Amino acid sequence: MESKSDLILKLLSCNLKFLFIFKKLNIFKKSDIAMKHFHTFTVMLLLCLLSPSCAQKQNFDEYKATFGQEFRKELKDKHVSNTSYAVFSKDSVIFQDNFSTTNAKTNADTPFLIGSVTKVFTAVAIMQLYEQGKIDIDKPVSDYVPDFNIKQRFPASAPITIRSVLTHHAGIPADSYLHKFSKKSHDFNEILPYLNSQYTCYPVGKIRAYSNLGYALLGILVEQVSGMKYEDYMVKNIFEPLKMKSSGLYVDYKAQKNIALSYDNNGAQKTEYPLLDKPAGAIFSTANDMMKFCRSFIDGKQKLLKSGTIDQMFQLQNRENLLDLDHRSAICFNFKNKAYEIGRIFEHGGATMYHRAQIIIAPDAGLAAVMLSDSPNGKDNAWKLDEQMMVEYCRYNNIYPGKNFNSEKLMQFTPISSKNLKSYEGSYAMPGMVCRFEWKNEHLSPTINDQNFYLTQHDSNSFIPAKRFMGIMFKSKKMYFLLEEIEGEKHFIQAMEWGGLSIIGTKTVPKPIPDLWKKRIGNYSIANAEIDDAETIENMNISIENGFIVLKYGFNPEMSFGQNATVALDLKNENEAFVLGYGRGGGESVVFEDTGKNFRFMGLKFEKK
């Protein structure tokens, strides 16, 4: 990049050349005013170049151009078909672009399904009712939805409040896959009797466990308190005040097929089915409309919520929750602090069968971003919009948000030197995986998916995997792990590649397996799906692994969002069991019917082949 002095010299040289040419052509002979203006223009350009703000603007424009090229290249490399994205302030667009490898002619008015970003709209509706004095978010949900009566597994648990559902700390099951995606229209109120047939997964406040069903329950609450259908409430109280004229809910497969066009990672065209739990993920919108929605959190105009209510939504909700590790929850939003240069960051992502979405709010910097796509990899590089683009914008424009609002979360990590590592031997379970730790060659040695390795110390708190060959440990620094005891339980923790920590196993002791459960070993198929439903879970199997009864299943690869899973079960009696481990999908019930041959899991009925 050229220095400021080089640019000044170039400008002077260029203007002298023009002056010489203009004099030769006698342009200034008839107009002293023109000559005066020419000199004034030259001086103004020189002053502009000498001005830091002008130089910074030019530099930022160059940065944007380079960033945009690299961003588009990444989208192409990730096999993204169509996407629209923007970074913006309360009154201007800082960076906006569209990308397409199809004939779709994608632009900022192209509709995309936003998936779970819908939850932010549902949360806004809840907070509007709170502002109106119609609800108290710290009161039990059952005060407003009297028919809500889920079976509480934990007698000492606090009541399920609206706030606990908003922050995914209510212990409500994650999903029901019956009619999850279906061509046939279903009323999401069907979820209420399903919830009432289920058990809670955790005590209220125990751990953050993401729940689509929880937000469907909030949608039911919106309907019962407001007296309006959820769709109508969204239109009247959110879309219309913000003039979001290209947004709505995807509810009719035949009439709205154009909205659901999508592509897999190979560029093959696919079609989305409408979602059952609409308040958790059924809205469609455009980049231009989503800019209006995101701006409502930073422009101070209070079109949707009062500023004080928005401040409440942005408050840290789980500071003292140790099992949440470093994850920080606001009301609905994930509370991030990866880019300290722009202050607080509140984000929410969304995924349907193929579409992807991400919104980012940086209120202290007065910035926001949105990214919408119809491809499974369509938001994998969305983090660059805040961690790079927003940071550079603040740097070039001398914006220095205060850090006093960026609340830190309570953490607990004991140095490795103070741990009895041998005490971590044993079996570990999480929703999706079972593994075992052994003590070998003075190291802990986990076996995960038939892959065995050693944990070797990396720093005072963390480990890295290693393979042992001829007595030498060959270390890999591609993965980082921690071991920690929290609230009397030992946990296997991974530093995730996208940032943050996650419990990937909790130590548990297998119980004797009754003969009745052993007889249930075998393959199962779904018995209650309808012809219009998209296939979700497949290849269900019950087997024994590491001393546990386990469910092994996969998600239909056409769905683009799931992987094969192995879940260990905590057997409670002859017919009931619960998924071991913490996190989304943990604590889900597995219930065999009277015959003992068929069971229900996550809304689906499975019969033995």
C-alpha positions as CSV (number, residue, x, y, z in Angstrom):
1,M,0.0,0.0,0.0
2,E,1.3,3.5,-0.9
3,S,2.3,5.9,1.9
4,K,0.6,9.2,2.4
5,S,3.7,11.1,1.1
6,D,3.8,9.1,-2.1
7,L,0.2,9.9,-2.8
8,I,0.8,13.6,-2.2
9,L,3.7,13.7,-4.6
10,K,1.6,11.8,-7.2
11,L,-1.2,14.3,-6.8
12,L,1.1,17.3,-7.2
13,S,2.7,15.8,-10.2
14,C,-0.6,15.0,-11.8
15,N,-2.1,18.4,-11.2
16,L,1.0,20.2,-12.6
17,K,0.7,18.1,-15.7
18,F,-3.0,19.0,-16.1
19,L,-2.2,22.7,-15.5
20,F,0.4,22.7,-18.2
21,I,-2.0,21.0,-20.7
22,F,-4.8,23.4,-19.8
23,K,-2.6,26.4,-20.3
24,K,-1.4,25.1,-23.7
25,L,-5.0,24.7,-24.7
26,N,-5.8,28.3,-23.5
27,I,-8.6,26.9,-21.3
28,F,-8.0,29.5,-18.5
29,K,-7.4,32.6,-20.6
30,K,-11.1,33.4,-20.6
31,S,-11.8,32.5,-17.1
32,D,-9.8,33.5,-14.0
33,I,-12.6,32.0,-11.9
34,A,-12.0,28.6,-13.4
35,M,-8.3,29.0,-12.7
36,K,-9.0,29.9,-9.1
37,H,-11.4,26.9,-8.7
38,F,-8.7,24.6,-10.1
39,H,-6.2,25.8,-7.6
40,T,-8.8,25.5,-4.8
41,F,-9.6,22.0,-5.8
42,T,-5.9,21.1,-5.8
43,V,-5.5,22.5,-2.3
44,M,-8.6,20.7,-1.0
45,L,-7.3,17.4,-2.3
46,L,-4.0,18.0,-0.6
47,L,-5.7,18.8,2.7
48,C,-7.8,15.7,2.3
49,L,-4.8,13.5,1.9
50,L,-3.1,15.2,4.8
51,S,-6.3,14.6,6.9
52,P,-6.2,11.3,8.9
53,S,-9.9,10.7,8.4
54,C,-9.6,10.9,4.6
55,A,-6.6,8.6,4.5
56,Q,-8.4,6.2,6.8
57,K,-11.5,6.2,4.6
58,Q,-9.3,5.4,1.6
59,N,-7.5,2.6,3.5
60,F,-10.8,1.1,4.7
61,D,-12.2,1.1,1.2
62,E,-9.1,-0.8,0.1
63,Y,-9.6,-3.2,3.0
64,K,-13.2,-3.7,2.1
65,A,-12.3,-4.6,-1.4
66,T,-9.7,-7.1,-0.4
67,F,-12.0,-8.6,2.3
68,G,-14.9,-8.9,-0.2
69,Q,-12.7,-10.8,-2.7
70,E,-11.4,-13.2,0.0
71,F,-14.9,-13.7,1.5
72,R,-16.3,-14.6,-1.9
73,K,-13.5,-17.0,-2.6
74,E,-14.2,-18.7,0.6
75,L,-17.8,-19.1,-0.3
76,K,-16.9,-20.6,-3.6
77,D,-14.4,-23.0,-1.9
78,K,-17.1,-24.0,0.6
79,H,-19.5,-24.9,-2.3
80,V,-22.0,-22.3,-1.3
81,S,-24.7,-21.7,-3.9
82,N,-26.4,-18.4,-2.9
83,T,-25.9,-16.0,-0.1
84,S,-26.6,-12.4,0.9
85,Y,-24.7,-10.6,3.7
86,A,-24.1,-7.2,5.1
87,V,-22.4,-5.2,7.9
88,F,-24.1,-2.0,8.9
89,S,-24.6,0.7,11.5
90,K,-27.9,2.3,12.6
91,D,-28.1,4.5,9.6
92,S,-25.7,3.3,6.9
93,V,-24.5,0.1,5.1
94,I,-20.8,-0.4,5.7
95,F,-20.3,-3.6,3.6
96,Q,-22.9,-5.4,1.6
97,D,-22.6,-8.1,-1.1
98,N,-24.3,-11.1,-2.6
99,F,-22.9,-14.3,-4.0
100,S,-24.3,-16.8,-6.4
101,T,-23.2,-19.8,-8.5
102,T,-26.7,-20.4,-9.9
103,N,-29.1,-18.5,-12.1
104,A,-31.0,-17.2,-9.1
105,K,-29.7,-13.6,-9.3
106,T,-29.4,-13.3,-5.6
107,N,-29.7,-9.8,-4.1
108,A,-30.5,-8.1,-0.8
109,D,-34.3,-8.7,-1.5
110,T,-33.9,-12.5,-2.1
111,P,-35.8,-14.5,0.6
112,F,-34.1,-17.1,2.6
113,L,-35.3,-19.3,5.5
114,I,-33.6,-18.0,8.7
115,G,-34.1,-21.2,10.8
116,S,-33.4,-20.6,14.5
117,V,-32.9,-16.9,14.1
118,T,-36.7,-17.0,14.3
119,K,-36.2,-17.6,18.1
120,V,-35.0,-14.0,18.4
121,F,-38.3,-12.8,17.0
122,T,-40.2,-15.1,19.4
123,A,-38.1,-13.6,22.3
124,V,-39.0,-10.1,21.2
125,A,-42.6,-11.0,21.2
126,I,-42.2,-12.4,24.8
127,M,-40.5,-9.2,25.9
128,Q,-43.2,-7.0,24.3
129,L,-45.8,-8.8,26.4
130,Y,-43.5,-8.3,29.4
131,E,-43.4,-4.6,28.7
132,Q,-47.1,-4.4,28.5
133,G,-47.4,-6.0,31.9
134,K,-49.2,-9.1,30.6
135,I,-46.5,-11.5,31.8
136,D,-43.7,-11.7,34.3
137,I,-40.7,-13.6,32.8
138,D,-39.7,-14.9,36.2
139,K,-43.1,-16.6,36.8
140,P,-43.7,-20.2,35.8
141,V,-44.8,-20.8,32.2
142,S,-47.8,-22.8,33.6
143,D,-49.2,-19.5,35.0
144,Y,-49.8,-18.4,31.4
145,V,-50.2,-21.8,29.7
146,P,-52.2,-23.8,32.3
147,D,-52.2,-26.9,30.2
148,F,-48.4,-27.2,30.3
149,N,-47.7,-30.1,32.6
150,I,-44.4,-31.8,31.7
151,K,-43.4,-34.6,34.1
152,Q,-40.7,-33.2,36.4
153,R,-37.9,-35.8,37.0
154,F,-36.2,-33.8,39.7
155,P,-38.3,-33.1,42.8
156,A,-35.9,-30.4,44.1
157,S,-36.0,-28.5,40.8
158,A,-37.2,-24.9,40.7
159,P,-40.3,-24.2,38.6
160,I,-39.9,-23.8,34.8
161,T,-40.0,-20.0,34.3
162,I,-40.3,-18.0,31.1
163,R,-36.7,-16.7,31.7
164,S,-35.3,-20.2,32.0
165,V,-36.9,-21.2,28.7
166,L,-35.7,-18.0,27.0
167,T,-32.1,-18.9,28.0
168,H,-32.4,-22.7,27.3
169,H,-31.9,-23.5,31.0
170,A,-35.4,-25.0,31.6
171,G,-34.4,-28.7,31.1
172,I,-37.0,-29.1,28.4
173,P,-36.4,-31.8,25.8
174,A,-34.6,-30.6,22.7
175,D,-36.7,-31.8,19.7
176,S,-39.5,-34.0,18.5
177,Y,-38.8,-35.5,15.1
178,L,-42.4,-36.6,14.4
179,H,-43.5,-34.3,11.5
180,K,-40.4,-32.2,12.2
181,F,-40.3,-31.3,8.4
182,S,-43.4,-32.2,6.5
183,K,-45.2,-31.2,3.3
184,K,-48.4,-31.5,5.3
185,S,-49.3,-28.5,7.4
186,H,-49.2,-29.1,11.1
187,D,-50.2,-26.8,14.0
188,F,-47.3,-26.3,16.4
189,N,-49.7,-26.5,19.3
190,E,-49.4,-30.3,18.8
191,I,-46.2,-30.0,20.7
192,L,-47.9,-29.2,24.0
193,P,-49.4,-32.7,24.5
194,Y,-46.1,-34.2,23.4
195,L,-44.3,-32.2,26.1
196,N,-46.8,-33.2,28.7
197,S,-46.0,-36.9,27.9
198,Q,-42.3,-36.3,28.5
199,Y,-39.9,-35.9,31.4
200,T,-37.7,-33.0,32.1
201,C,-34.1,-33.6,31.1
202,Y,-32.4,-31.5,33.8
203,P,-33.3,-29.5,36.8
204,V,-34.1,-25.9,36.0
205,G,-30.9,-23.9,35.8
206,K,-28.6,-26.9,35.9
207,I,-27.0,-26.4,32.4
208,R,-27.7,-24.8,29.1
209,A,-29.4,-27.4,26.8
210,Y,-30.6,-25.9,23.6
211,S,-34.3,-26.6,23.0
212,N,-36.4,-26.0,19.9
213,L,-39.4,-27.4,21.9
214,G,-38.9,-24.7,24.5
215,Y,-39.3,-22.0,22.0
216,A,-42.3,-23.7,20.5
217,L,-43.8,-23.5,24.0
218,L,-43.0,-19.8,24.1
219,G,-44.9,-19.4,20.8
220,I,-47.9,-21.2,22.4
221,L,-47.6,-18.7,25.3
222,V,-47.6,-15.8,22.9
223,E,-50.8,-17.1,21.4
224,Q,-52.6,-17.7,24.7
225,V,-51.6,-14.3,26.2
226,S,-52.1,-12.1,23.2
227,G,-55.2,-13.9,21.8
228,M,-53.6,-13.9,18.3
229,K,-52.2,-16.6,16.1
230,Y,-48.4,-16.6,16.2
231,E,-48.1,-15.8,12.5
232,D,-50.5,-12.8,12.9
233,Y,-48.7,-11.6,16.0
234,M,-45.4,-11.5,14.1
235,V,-47.0,-9.5,11.2
236,K,-48.7,-6.9,13.3
237,N,-46.1,-6.4,16.0
238,I,-42.8,-6.9,14.3
239,F,-43.0,-7.1,10.5
240,E,-45.3,-4.1,10.0
241,P,-43.7,-1.7,12.5
242,L,-40.4,-2.3,10.8
243,K,-41.8,-2.4,7.3
244,M,-40.4,-5.8,6.7
245,K,-42.6,-6.4,3.7
246,S,-40.6,-9.4,2.3
247,S,-40.7,-11.5,5.5
248,G,-43.2,-14.1,6.7
249,L,-43.5,-17.7,7.9
250,Y,-43.0,-20.7,5.7
251,V,-46.1,-22.7,6.4
252,D,-47.5,-23.9,3.0
253,Y,-45.3,-26.3,1.0
254,K,-47.3,-26.0,-2.2
255,A,-47.8,-22.3,-2.2
256,Q,-44.4,-21.3,-1.0
257,K,-42.1,-23.6,-2.8
258,N,-40.1,-20.7,-4.3
259,I,-38.9,-19.7,-0.8
260,A,-37.7,-23.2,0.0
261,L,-35.4,-23.7,-3.0
262,S,-32.0,-24.8,-1.7
263,Y,-28.8,-26.6,-2.6
264,D,-26.6,-29.3,-1.0
265,N,-22.8,-29.1,-0.8
266,N,-22.5,-30.5,-4.3
267,G,-24.7,-27.8,-5.8
268,A,-27.6,-30.1,-6.4
269,Q,-31.0,-28.4,-6.1
270,K,-33.1,-29.5,-3.1
271,T,-36.4,-28.4,-1.5
272,E,-37.2,-27.6,2.1
273,Y,-40.3,-28.8,3.9
274,P,-42.1,-26.6,6.4
275,L,-41.1,-26.9,10.0
276,L,-43.4,-28.1,12.8
277,D,-42.1,-26.0,15.7
278,K,-42.6,-22.7,13.8
279,P,-41.7,-20.3,16.7
280,A,-38.3,-22.0,16.8
281,G,-37.4,-21.7,13.2
282,A,-40.0,-21.0,10.4
283,I,-39.5,-17.4,9.5
284,F,-38.2,-16.4,6.0
285,S,-36.7,-13.0,5.3
286,T,-34.2,-11.0,3.2
287,A,-31.0,-9.2,3.9
288,N,-32.7,-5.8,3.6
289,D,-35.5,-6.8,6.0
290,M,-33.1,-8.4,8.5
291,M,-31.1,-5.2,8.5
292,K,-34.2,-3.4,9.7
293,F,-34.8,-6.0,12.4
294,C,-31.2,-5.9,13.6
295,R,-31.1,-2.1,13.6
296,S,-34.0,-2.1,16.0
297,F,-31.5,-3.3,18.7
298,I,-29.0,-0.4,18.1
299,D,-30.8,2.6,16.6
300,G,-32.6,3.8,19.8
301,K,-35.9,4.3,17.9
302,Q,-37.7,1.8,20.2
303,K,-40.0,0.6,17.4
304,L,-40.2,-2.9,18.9
305,L,-38.8,-2.7,22.4
306,K,-37.9,0.1,24.8
307,S,-34.2,0.7,25.3
308,G,-34.4,-0.6,28.9
309,T,-35.9,-3.8,27.7
310,I,-33.2,-4.3,25.1
311,D,-30.7,-3.7,27.9
312,Q,-32.3,-6.5,29.9
313,M,-32.1,-8.9,27.0
314,F,-28.4,-8.1,26.7
315,Q,-27.6,-8.9,30.3
316,L,-25.5,-11.9,31.2
317,Q,-27.9,-14.6,32.5
318,N,-25.6,-17.5,33.6
319,R,-22.6,-15.9,35.3
320,E,-22.4,-18.5,38.1
321,N,-23.4,-21.6,36.2
322,L,-20.2,-23.6,36.2
323,L,-21.4,-26.4,33.9
324,D,-21.9,-23.9,31.1
325,L,-18.1,-23.5,31.2
326,D,-17.3,-20.4,29.1
327,H,-20.6,-20.1,27.3
328,R,-22.4,-16.9,28.1
329,S,-26.1,-16.6,27.7
330,A,-28.1,-13.5,27.3
331,I,-31.9,-13.6,26.8
332,C,-32.1,-15.7,23.6
333,F,-28.8,-14.4,22.3
334,N,-25.4,-16.0,22.7
335,F,-23.2,-13.4,24.5
336,K,-19.8,-13.4,22.8
337,N,-16.6,-11.7,23.6
338,K,-14.2,-13.0,21.0
339,A,-13.6,-9.5,19.4
340,Y,-13.0,-7.2,22.4
341,E,-12.3,-4.3,20.0
342,I,-16.0,-3.9,19.3
343,G,-17.3,-4.5,22.8
344,R,-20.2,-6.9,23.5
345,I,-21.4,-9.2,20.7
346,F,-24.8,-10.9,20.7
347,E,-25.4,-13.5,18.0
348,H,-27.8,-16.1,16.9
349,G,-27.5,-18.7,14.2
350,G,-30.1,-20.7,12.3
351,A,-30.3,-23.9,10.3
352,T,-33.1,-25.7,8.5
353,M,-32.7,-28.7,6.2
354,Y,-30.3,-26.7,4.0
355,H,-30.7,-22.9,4.6
356,R,-28.4,-21.1,7.1
357,A,-28.5,-17.7,8.8
358,Q,-26.5,-15.7,11.2
359,I,-27.2,-12.3,12.9
360,I,-24.7,-10.4,15.0
361,I,-25.4,-7.3,17.2
362,A,-22.5,-5.2,18.5
363,P,-24.4,-2.5,20.5
364,D,-21.4,-0.9,22.1
365,A,-19.9,-0.2,18.6
366,G,-23.3,0.6,17.1
367,L,-22.9,-2.1,14.5
368,A,-24.7,-5.3,13.3
369,A,-24.3,-7.9,10.6
370,V,-26.5,-10.5,8.8
371,M,-25.7,-13.4,6.6
372,L,-28.4,-15.5,4.8
373,S,-27.8,-18.6,2.6
374,D,-29.6,-21.5,1.0
375,S,-26.6,-23.9,1.4
376,P,-25.4,-26.0,4.3
377,N,-22.0,-24.2,4.5
378,G,-23.6,-20.8,4.0
379,K,-22.6,-19.3,7.3
380,D,-19.3,-21.0,8.1
381,N,-17.4,-17.9,7.5
382,A,-19.9,-15.5,9.0
383,W,-17.7,-14.9,12.0
384,K,-15.4,-12.9,9.8
385,L,-18.1,-10.2,9.5
386,D,-17.7,-9.3,13.2
387,E,-14.2,-10.5,14.1
388,Q,-12.6,-8.9,11.1
389,M,-14.8,-6.5,9.2
390,M,-16.4,-4.8,12.3
391,V,-13.0,-4.7,14.1
392,E,-11.3,-3.0,11.1
393,Y,-14.2,-0.6,10.7
394,C,-13.8,0.5,14.4
395,R,-10.1,0.8,14.0
396,Y,-10.2,2.9,10.9
397,N,-12.9,5.1,12.4
398,N,-11.4,5.5,15.9
399,I,-14.3,3.8,17.6
400,Y,-13.3,2.4,21.0
401,P,-16.3,0.8,22.7
402,G,-16.1,0.6,26.5
403,K,-15.4,-2.8,27.9
404,N,-17.2,-2.2,31.2
405,F,-20.4,-4.0,30.0
406,N,-18.5,-7.1,28.8
407,S,-19.2,-9.2,31.9
408,E,-17.0,-12.2,32.5
409,K,-18.3,-15.5,33.4
410,L,-17.4,-17.5,36.5
411,M,-15.0,-20.3,35.6
412,Q,-13.4,-23.2,37.5
413,F,-10.3,-24.9,36.3
414,T,-7.9,-26.7,38.6
415,P,-4.2,-26.9,37.4
416,I,-3.2,-30.4,36.2
417,S,-0.5,-30.5,38.8
418,S,-3.3,-30.5,41.5
419,K,-5.3,-33.3,39.9
420,N,-5.2,-37.0,40.6
421,L,-5.3,-38.0,36.9
422,K,-5.7,-41.7,37.7
423,S,-9.1,-40.9,39.3
424,Y,-10.3,-39.9,35.8
425,E,-10.1,-43.5,34.6
426,G,-13.5,-45.0,33.7
427,S,-16.4,-44.6,31.3
428,Y,-17.7,-41.3,29.9
429,A,-21.0,-40.5,28.2
430,M,-22.5,-37.5,26.4
431,P,-25.5,-37.2,24.1
432,G,-23.9,-38.6,21.0
433,M,-20.8,-40.5,22.2
434,V,-19.5,-43.0,24.7
435,C,-15.8,-43.4,25.5
436,R,-13.5,-45.0,28.1
437,F,-10.4,-43.7,29.8
438,E,-7.6,-46.1,30.8
439,W,-4.3,-45.4,32.6
440,K,-1.4,-46.6,30.5
441,N,2.3,-45.6,30.4
442,E,1.7,-43.0,33.0
443,H,-0.9,-41.2,30.9
444,L,-4.7,-41.2,30.5
445,S,-5.6,-43.0,27.3
446,P,-9.2,-42.4,25.9
447,T,-10.8,-44.6,23.2
448,I,-13.3,-42.7,21.1
449,N,-15.0,-44.3,18.1
450,D,-12.4,-47.1,18.2
451,Q,-9.6,-44.5,18.0
452,N,-7.1,-44.7,20.9
453,F,-4.7,-42.0,21.9
454,Y,-2.9,-40.5,24.9
455,L,-3.6,-37.2,26.7
456,T,-0.3,-35.3,27.1
457,Q,0.0,-32.1,29.0
458,H,0.1,-29.0,26.9
459,D,0.0,-26.2,29.5
460,S,-1.0,-25.9,33.1
461,N,-4.7,-26.7,32.4
462,S,-5.0,-28.4,29.0
463,F,-4.0,-31.6,27.2
464,I,-3.3,-32.5,23.5
465,P,-3.7,-35.9,21.9
466,A,-0.6,-38.0,21.2
467,K,0.3,-41.4,19.7
468,R,3.0,-43.6,21.2
469,F,5.5,-45.2,18.9
470,M,8.7,-46.9,20.2
471,G,8.3,-45.2,23.6
472,I,8.1,-41.7,22.0
473,M,4.9,-39.6,22.2
474,F,4.1,-37.9,18.9
475,K,1.9,-35.0,19.8
476,S,-0.8,-33.3,17.7
477,K,-1.8,-29.7,18.4
478,K,-4.9,-29.8,16.4
479,M,-7.1,-30.6,19.4
480,Y,-7.1,-29.4,23.0
481,F,-8.8,-31.1,26.0
482,L,-9.4,-30.4,29.6
483,L,-10.4,-32.5,32.6
484,E,-12.4,-30.9,35.4
485,E,-14.5,-31.9,38.4
486,I,-17.6,-29.7,38.7
487,E,-20.2,-30.2,41.4
488,G,-18.9,-33.6,42.2
489,E,-18.8,-35.0,38.7
490,K,-15.7,-35.5,36.4
491,H,-16.0,-34.0,32.9
492,F,-14.0,-34.5,29.7
493,I,-14.0,-31.1,27.9
494,Q,-12.9,-30.1,24.5
495,A,-11.8,-26.7,23.2
496,M,-14.0,-26.5,20.0
497,E,-12.5,-25.5,16.7
498,W,-15.0,-22.6,16.4
499,G,-14.1,-21.3,19.8
500,G,-15.4,-22.0,23.3
501,L,-15.4,-25.1,25.5
502,S,-17.8,-28.0,25.5
503,I,-18.4,-31.0,27.8
504,I,-17.9,-34.1,25.5
505,G,-18.2,-36.7,28.3
506,T,-19.2,-37.0,31.9
507,K,-17.8,-39.9,34.0
508,T,-20.4,-42.5,34.9
509,V,-20.5,-46.0,36.2
510,P,-22.4,-48.6,34.2
511,K,-25.2,-50.4,36.0
512,P,-26.0,-54.1,35.6
513,I,-28.1,-54.7,32.5
514,P,-31.4,-56.6,33.1
515,D,-32.1,-59.5,30.8
516,L,-35.2,-57.8,29.5
517,W,-33.1,-54.9,28.1
518,K,-30.6,-57.4,26.7
519,K,-33.5,-59.0,24.7
520,R,-34.1,-55.6,23.1
521,I,-30.8,-55.6,21.3
522,G,-31.3,-55.3,17.5
523,N,-32.3,-53.1,14.6
524,Y,-35.4,-50.9,14.6
525,S,-37.4,-48.9,12.1
526,I,-39.7,-45.9,12.4
527,A,-43.4,-46.9,12.6
528,N,-45.3,-43.6,13.0
529,A,-43.9,-41.3,10.3
530,E,-46.3,-40.1,7.6
531,I,-45.7,-40.2,3.8
532,D,-45.4,-36.4,3.7
533,D,-42.7,-36.3,6.4
534,A,-39.1,-35.8,5.6
535,E,-37.1,-38.7,6.9
536,T,-35.0,-37.7,9.9
537,I,-33.5,-40.4,12.2
538,E,-32.5,-43.6,10.4
539,N,-30.7,-46.9,11.1
540,M,-31.8,-47.2,14.7
541,N,-30.0,-49.9,16.7
542,I,-29.9,-51.0,20.3
543,S,-26.7,-52.7,21.5
544,I,-24.2,-52.9,24.4
545,E,-21.0,-50.9,24.5
546,N,-18.6,-50.3,27.3
547,G,-21.1,-51.9,29.7
548,F,-24.0,-49.6,28.7
549,I,-27.2,-50.2,26.7
550,V,-26.8,-47.7,23.8
551,L,-28.9,-46.4,21.0
552,K,-27.0,-46.0,17.8
553,Y,-28.6,-44.1,15.0
554,G,-27.9,-41.6,12.2
555,F,-29.6,-38.7,10.6
556,N,-30.8,-38.8,7.1
557,P,-27.8,-37.4,5.1
558,E,-30.3,-35.4,3.0
559,M,-31.0,-33.3,6.1
560,S,-27.5,-31.8,6.1
561,F,-27.5,-31.1,9.9
562,G,-26.9,-34.4,11.7
563,Q,-24.3,-37.0,12.2
564,N,-24.2,-40.6,13.5
565,A,-24.8,-40.8,17.2
566,T,-24.2,-43.2,20.0
567,V,-26.1,-42.5,23.2
568,A,-25.7,-44.4,26.5
569,L,-28.8,-45.0,28.5
570,D,-29.5,-44.7,32.2
571,L,-31.9,-47.6,32.9
572,K,-34.6,-46.5,35.4
573,N,-36.9,-49.5,35.2
574,E,-38.1,-52.2,32.9
575,N,-39.5,-49.8,30.3
576,E,-37.9,-46.4,30.9
577,A,-34.4,-45.0,30.4
578,F,-32.8,-41.6,29.9
579,V,-29.9,-40.5,27.7
580,L,-26.8,-40.0,29.8
581,G,-24.6,-36.9,29.6
582,Y,-25.0,-33.1,29.5
583,G,-26.0,-30.8,26.7
584,R,-28.5,-30.8,23.8
585,G,-30.2,-34.2,23.6
586,G,-29.1,-35.3,27.0
587,G,-31.8,-36.6,29.4
588,E,-34.2,-37.5,26.6
589,S,-36.5,-40.4,27.5
590,V,-36.6,-43.8,25.9
591,V,-39.8,-45.5,26.7
592,F,-40.8,-49.0,25.8
593,E,-44.5,-49.8,25.4
594,D,-46.3,-52.6,27.2
595,T,-45.4,-55.2,24.6
596,G,-41.7,-54.5,25.3
597,K,-40.9,-54.6,21.5
598,N,-41.6,-51.0,20.5
599,F,-40.2,-47.8,22.0
600,R,-40.6,-44.1,21.6
601,F,-37.7,-41.6,21.4
602,M,-37.9,-37.9,20.5
603,G,-41.4,-38.2,19.2
604,L,-40.8,-41.2,17.0
605,K,-42.1,-44.7,17.5
606,F,-39.6,-47.5,16.7
607,E,-40.5,-51.1,16.1
608,K,-38.1,-54.0,16.1
609,K,-37.2,-55.4,12.6
